[in-house]
Amino acid sequence: MKDDYKEYFDSDEANQDSKSDAKVILFLIVVAVIATTYWVSVQ
């Protein structure tokens, strides 16, 4: 996957921050799905 984000962000630092934020959000979504699946299964 090619990282052509330079046209969207002012600096490489902003680009890295965005990637980091996306990874954190993805992780939280995965944890929420697992927790919801577990919660539903024990009902």
N, CA and C atoms as a LAMMPS dump frame, in Angstrom:
ITEM: TIMESTEP
0
ITEM: NUMBER OF ATOMS
129
ITEM: BOX BOUNDS ff ff ff
-5.0000000000000000e+02 5.0000000000000000e+02
-5.0000000000000000e+02 5.0000000000000000e+02
-5.0000000000000000e+02 5.0000000000000000e+02
ITEM: ATOMS id mol type element x y z
1 1 1 N 0.845 -1.176 0
2 1 2 C 0 0 0
3 1 3 C 0.89 1.239 0
4 2 1 N 0.611 2.129 -0.889
5 2 2 C 1.443 3.32 -1.038
6 2 3 C 0.924 4.449 -0.154
7 3 1 N 1.831 5.159 0.489
8 3 2 C 1.445 6.243 1.395
9 3 3 C 1.603 7.591 0.703
10 4 1 N 0.615 7.983 -0.061
11 4 2 C 0.645 9.28 -0.737
12 4 3 C -0.263 10.267 -0.015
13 5 1 N 0.114 10.609 1.205
14 5 2 C -0.699 11.511 2.009
15 5 3 C -0.164 12.944 1.997
16 6 1 N 0.926 13.176 1.284
17 6 2 C 1.556 14.5 1.342
18 6 3 C 0.633 15.608 0.859
19 7 1 N -0.271 15.291 -0.057
20 7 2 C -1.178 16.331 -0.547
21 7 3 C -2.249 16.673 0.481
22 8 1 N -2.453 15.802 1.472
23 8 2 C -3.501 16.04 2.462
24 8 3 C -2.985 16.639 3.767
25 9 1 N -1.726 16.389 4.104
26 9 2 C -1.186 16.847 5.375
27 9 3 C -0.054 17.844 5.14
28 10 1 N 0.083 18.767 6.109
29 10 2 C 1.096 19.816 5.985
30 10 3 C 2.508 19.293 6.201
31 11 1 N 2.646 18.246 6.999
32 11 2 C 3.984 17.753 7.324
33 11 3 C 3.954 16.237 7.504
34 12 1 N 5.137 15.642 7.518
35 12 2 C 5.243 14.208 7.777
36 12 3 C 4.783 13.874 9.187
37 13 1 N 4.995 14.807 10.122
38 13 2 C 4.561 14.569 11.496
39 13 3 C 3.038 14.445 11.566
40 14 1 N 2.319 15.308 10.861
41 14 2 C 0.855 15.225 10.819
42 14 3 C 0.418 13.919 10.169
43 15 1 N 1.144 13.488 9.168
44 15 2 C 0.859 12.217 8.498
45 15 3 C 1.006 11.06 9.487
46 16 1 N 2.093 11.033 10.239
47 16 2 C 2.327 9.966 11.213
48 16 3 C 1.279 9.999 12.318
49 17 1 N 0.896 11.196 12.773
50 17 2 C -0.133 11.314 13.809
51 17 3 C -1.448 10.727 13.314
52 18 1 N -1.772 10.983 12.079
53 18 2 C -3.019 10.463 11.51
54 18 3 C -2.998 8.94 11.448
55 19 1 N -1.878 8.376 11.027
56 19 2 C -1.765 6.915 10.975
57 19 3 C -1.888 6.322 12.374
58 20 1 N -1.266 6.951 13.343
59 20 2 C -1.317 6.472 14.713
60 20 3 C -2.746 6.532 15.248
61 21 1 N -3.435 7.641 14.977
62 21 2 C -4.825 7.785 15.412
63 21 3 C -5.694 6.707 14.774
64 22 1 N -5.475 6.433 13.516
65 22 2 C -6.269 5.425 12.82
66 22 3 C -6.04 4.042 13.44
67 23 1 N -4.803 3.736 13.805
68 23 2 C -4.511 2.438 14.424
69 23 3 C -5.18 2.326 15.786
70 24 1 N -5.166 3.396 16.57
71 24 2 C -5.798 3.388 17.884
72 24 3 C -7.308 3.192 17.746
73 25 1 N -7.925 3.906 16.818
74 25 2 C -9.364 3.777 16.613
75 25 3 C -9.719 2.368 16.154
76 26 1 N -8.933 1.816 15.237
77 26 2 C -9.177 0.453 14.776
78 26 3 C -9.082 -0.529 15.941
79 27 1 N -8.075 -0.358 16.794
80 27 2 C -7.915 -1.224 17.955
81 27 3 C -9.125 -1.125 18.884
82 28 1 N -9.601 0.098 19.132
83 28 2 C -10.759 0.281 20.005
84 28 3 C -12.014 -0.352 19.414
85 29 1 N -12.181 -0.253 18.104
86 29 2 C -13.335 -0.876 17.455
87 29 3 C -13.266 -2.394 17.602
88 30 1 N -12.086 -2.968 17.389
89 30 2 C -11.925 -4.42 17.527
90 30 3 C -12.237 -4.858 18.959
91 31 1 N -11.719 -4.13 19.937
92 31 2 C -11.986 -4.468 21.337
93 31 3 C -13.475 -4.358 21.634
94 32 1 N -14.14 -3.323 21.119
95 32 2 C -15.571 -3.151 21.354
96 32 3 C -16.375 -4.3 20.743
97 33 1 N -16.01 -4.723 19.554
98 33 2 C -16.712 -5.836 18.905
99 33 3 C -16.519 -7.124 19.695
100 34 1 N -15.3 -7.371 20.14
101 34 2 C -15.041 -8.583 20.93
102 34 3 C -15.822 -8.531 22.24
103 35 1 N -15.808 -7.39 22.912
104 35 2 C -16.524 -7.256 24.184
105 35 3 C -18.027 -7.422 23.988
106 36 1 N -18.575 -6.851 22.936
107 36 2 C -20.007 -6.978 22.661
108 36 3 C -20.367 -8.426 22.333
109 37 1 N -19.534 -9.078 21.551
110 37 2 C -19.778 -10.483 21.213
111 37 3 C -19.757 -11.345 22.47
112 38 1 N -18.817 -11.119 23.331
113 38 2 C -18.743 -11.865 24.594
114 38 3 C -19.971 -11.594 25.455
115 39 1 N -20.338 -10.321 25.578
116 39 2 C -21.477 -9.928 26.405
117 39 3 C -22.77 -10.581 25.896
118 40 1 N -22.954 -10.596 24.594
119 40 2 C -24.149 -11.21 24.008
120 40 3 C -24.118 -12.722 24.206
121 41 1 N -22.961 -13.33 24.119
122 41 2 C -22.882 -14.787 24.225
123 41 3 C -23.155 -15.297 25.633
124 42 1 N -22.912 -14.483 26.655
125 42 2 C -23.135 -14.942 28.033
126 42 3 C -24.529 -14.586 28.524
127 43 1 N -25.335 -13.945 27.732
128 43 2 C -26.691 -13.594 28.137
129 43 3 C -27.596 -14.803 28.13
